Amino acid sequence: MNVYVDASVLLRFVFGQPGRLRIWPSITSPVASELIRLECLRTIDRARVVFRLEDGDVAERLASVLEAIEAFNLVPIGPRILARAADPFPTMLGSPDAIHLTTALLVRDRFPDLALATHDEELAIAARAVGFHVHGSRAGA
């Protein structure tokens, strides 16, 4: 199964949060923007400060993210993605989500069956608006 995965999906696994993506084991070709690495590592560092994570917990989570990302097909953030992400979308999106959705749209040009996995409701709504099947959001499968 070809699925574009955003940071919210990976972080739920790394932090052991409830509501993790049920289809995770069946994703054979995870795709993501290289932005996923930055978002995940910044979230772990923020959790270290805010929740006072122990050094061992931080190291374990960092290793989990980096190991998982090795299996991903990462798409670089280039001028084409940035230019399209700056254009309007059918629904409201912040900059990181616009980069994720733009990246997914470009990948879908090559893989028409691409689905999108996110726990971010704004991204899920926008992805549905442009024709993606969405996994992981409250309203999604």
LINTA-V516164 format. One record per pair of residues at least 4 apart in sequence whose ideal C-beta (glycine too) atoms are under 7 Angstrom apart, sorted by the first residue. I is the first residue (numbers start at 1). J is the second residue. D is the distance in whole Angstrom. If there is no record, write none. Layout:
BEGIN
I&J&D + I&J&D
END
This chain:
BEGIN
1&23&7 + 1&26&5 + 1&27&5 + 1&28&6 + 2&29&5 + 2&31&7 + 2&111&5 + 2&113&6 + 2&114&5 + 3&27&5 + 3&30&6 + 3&31&7 + 3&115&5 + 3&116&7 + 3&117&5 + 3&135&7 + 4&31&5 + 4&32&7 + 4&104&4 + 4&107&6 + 4&114&6 + 4&116&5 + 4&117&7 + 5&9&5 + 5&10&6 + 5&30&5 + 5&31&7 + 5&32&5 + 5&117&5 + 6&32&7 + 6&36&7 + 6&100&5 + 6&117&7 + 6&118&4 + 6&120&6 + 6&123&6 + 7&11&6 + 7&36&5 + 7&39&4 + 7&40&5 + 8&12&7 + 8&118&6 + 8&119&4 + 8&120&5 + 9&21&5 + 9&117&5 + 9&118&6 + 9&119&6 + 9&136&6 + 10&14&6 + 10&36&7 + 10&40&6 + 10&65&7 + 10&68&6 + 11&15&6 + 11&40&6 + 11&43&6 + 12&17&4 + 12&19&7 + 12&20&5 + 12&119&6 + 13&20&6 + 13&24&7 + 14&61&5 + 14&64&5 + 14&65&6 + 19&119&7 + 20&24&7 + 21&117&6 + 21&135&6 + 21&136&5 + 23&27&6 + 23&135&5 + 29&73&7 + 30&71&6 + 30&72&5 + 30&73&7 + 31&72&7 + 31&73&5 + 31&75&7 + 31&107&5 + 32&36&4 + 32&72&5 + 32&74&6 + 33&75&5 + 33&77&6 + 33&99&6 + 33&100&6 + 33&103&4 + 34&74&5 + 34&75&7 + 34&76&6 + 34&77&6 + 35&39&6 + 35&77&6 + 35&96&6 + 35&99&5 + 35&100&7 + 36&40&6 + 36&69&7 + 37&41&6 + 37&69&6 + 38&42&6 + 39&43&6 + 39&96&7 + 40&44&7 + 40&65&4 + 41&45&6 + 41&62&7 + 41&65&7 + 42&46&6 + 43&47&6 + 44&48&7 + 44&58&6 + 44&61&5 + 44&62&6 + 44&65&7 + 45&49&7 + 46&50&6 + 47&51&5 + 47&53&6 + 48&53&5 + 48&58&5 + 53&57&4 + 53&58&5 + 55&59&6 + 56&60&6 + 57&61&6 + 58&62&6 + 59&63&6 + 60&64&6 + 61&65&6 + 62&66&6 + 63&67&6 + 64&68&6 + 65&69&6 + 66&70&7 + 75&103&5 + 75&107&6 + 77&81&5 + 77&82&7 + 77&99&6 + 79&83&6 + 80&84&6 + 81&85&6 + 81&99&6 + 81&102&5 + 81&103&6 + 81&106&7 + 82&86&7 + 84&102&4 + 85&98&4 + 85&99&5 + 85&102&4 + 89&93&5 + 89&98&7 + 89&101&7 + 89&126&5 + 90&126&7 + 90&129&4 + 90&130&7 + 91&125&5 + 91&126&4 + 91&129&5 + 92&122&6 + 93&97&4 + 93&98&5 + 93&101&7 + 93&122&6 + 93&123&7 + 93&126&5 + 94&98&7 + 95&99&7 + 96&100&7 + 97&101&6 + 97&120&6 + 97&122&6 + 97&123&4 + 97&126&7 + 98&102&6 + 99&103&6 + 100&104&6 + 100&123&6 + 101&105&6 + 101&123&6 + 101&126&6 + 101&127&6 + 102&106&7 + 103&107&6 + 104&108&6 + 104&114&7 + 104&116&5 + 104&127&7 + 104&132&7 + 105&130&7 + 107&111&6 + 107&114&6 + 108&112&6 + 108&114&4 + 115&132&6 + 115&133&5 + 115&135&6 + 116&127&5 + 116&132&4 + 116&134&5 + 117&135&4 + 117&136&5 + 118&123&5 + 118&124&5 + 118&134&7 + 118&136&5 + 118&137&6 + 119&136&5 + 119&137&6 + 120&124&6 + 121&125&6 + 121&137&6 + 121&138&7 + 122&126&6 + 123&127&6 + 124&128&6 + 124&134&5 + 124&137&3 + 124&139&7 + 124&140&6 + 125&129&6 + 126&130&7 + 127&132&4 + 127&134&5 + 128&132&6 + 128&134&6 + 134&140&4 + 135&140&6 + 135&141&5 + 136&140&6
END
